[in-house]
Amino acid sequence: MPLSRFVHINFRTGCALTAIALLSACTAPTPGAQFNDPYEASNRASYNDNIALDRLILRPAGQVAAVLPMEITGPVANFADNIGLPGAVVNGFLQGDIAGMGTNTMRFLINTTIGIGGLFDPAGAIGLAEESTDFGETLAVWGVPEGAYLVLPVFGPSTERAAVGTLVDMLFNPLESVGTAAQLDYATGARIADLAISRGAFMDTIDSILYESADSYAVARLAYLQNRRFDLGEEPPEGDDIDPFSDELSLEGFE
């Protein structure tokens, strides 16, 4: 093994182990607090930076993607979904979810071959829907607590547990072990394009949160935590039950 690759692998492993070790210090919720958000000041600063990025780049890109025909956006979105499946397979294995791992494996094999590298979705046509998962969910299955709410630069709403999951998923993308440099570049481009496509598809809903709310930070926090906990089948931590009207906000239009 070349020395540079050996160093790279060990650097990634060290980063991941350090991040996982930090989970042992996950911030516990303050008793009686409405949200476990002790970093609200810095979170709001990151949130404002992300809003500026959305206004400058992502929203205009979404507006362009929204008017493109499905013949263009569909294959790009399919390809982006397909390249994420190997990571989902690994996480399914780590979670002991044999059924989900099998479904994602079959989706990847069918769409990569019959679907011409993942540009088309014949697996979906025969009822093999993606079992979406990530390392953050793996940590949840292992019993790691959610930790404090975070707003990550570029990535947006998260929690301490989910942030570590995002880092590990990025560092240990299975495709990096087998893909060529050109293939990895295409994969990165597809993920970026898929962000624009998703932004365009949910333009009205996202705009209503980001630009039409009295306190869009509070609405985004509420929406993220509710949706993430629902996806993971988790109950809110004790003392952290969410009251939609705690910030005197209305979620009208966010259905």
FENBEL-V422324 format. One line per field, one symbol per residue. ss: DSSP state (a for helix, b for strand, c for the rest). A space follows every 10 residues. Layout:
ss: ???
This chain:
ss: ccaaaaaaaa aaaaaaaaaa aaaaaccccc ccccccccca aaaaaaaaaa aaaaaaaaaa aaaaaaacca aaaaaaaaaa aaacaaaaaa aaaaaccaaa aaaaaaaaaa aaaccccccc caaaaccccc ccccaaaaaa acccccccbb bbcccbbbba aaaaaaaaaa acccaaaacc aaaaaaaaaa aaaaaaaaaa acaaaaaaaa aacccaaaaa aaaaaaaaaa aacccccccc cccccccccc ccccc
